[in-house]
């Protein structure tokens, strides 16, 4: 779904260019703060799962 929106999907947070970050609902909040500071769209996995099931976009 994210690839259809033009994002490149990687499984590692150490990637050089990140557009979206999907995290577990009990994720590491320091990393989330840094992601938001860098303009990365953060999405909790529960919301992402609903998006997939309902066919929504970010």
Secondary structure as the mmCIF struct_conf table of DSSP 4:
data_model
#
loop_
_struct_conf.conf_type_id
_struct_conf.id
_struct_conf.beg_label_comp_id
_struct_conf.beg_label_asym_id
_struct_conf.beg_label_seq_id
_struct_conf.end_label_comp_id
_struct_conf.end_label_asym_id
_struct_conf.end_label_seq_id
TURN_TY1_P TURN_TY1_P1 UNK A 2 UNK A 2
HELX_RH_3T_P HELX_RH_3T_P1 UNK A 3 UNK A 5
TURN_TY1_P TURN_TY1_P2 UNK A 6 UNK A 6
HELX_LH_PP_P HELX_LH_PP_P1 UNK A 7 UNK A 9
BEND BEND1 UNK A 11 UNK A 11
TURN_TY1_P TURN_TY1_P3 UNK A 13 UNK A 14
BEND BEND2 UNK A 16 UNK A 16
BEND BEND3 UNK A 19 UNK A 19
STRN STRN1 UNK A 20 UNK A 23
TURN_TY1_P TURN_TY1_P4 UNK A 25 UNK A 26
HELX_RH_AL_P HELX_RH_AL_P1 UNK A 29 UNK A 37
TURN_TY1_P TURN_TY1_P5 UNK A 38 UNK A 39
HELX_LH_PP_P HELX_LH_PP_P2 UNK A 40 UNK A 40
STRN STRN2 UNK A 41 UNK A 44
HELX_RH_AL_P HELX_RH_AL_P2 UNK A 45 UNK A 54
TURN_TY1_P TURN_TY1_P6 UNK A 55 UNK A 55
#
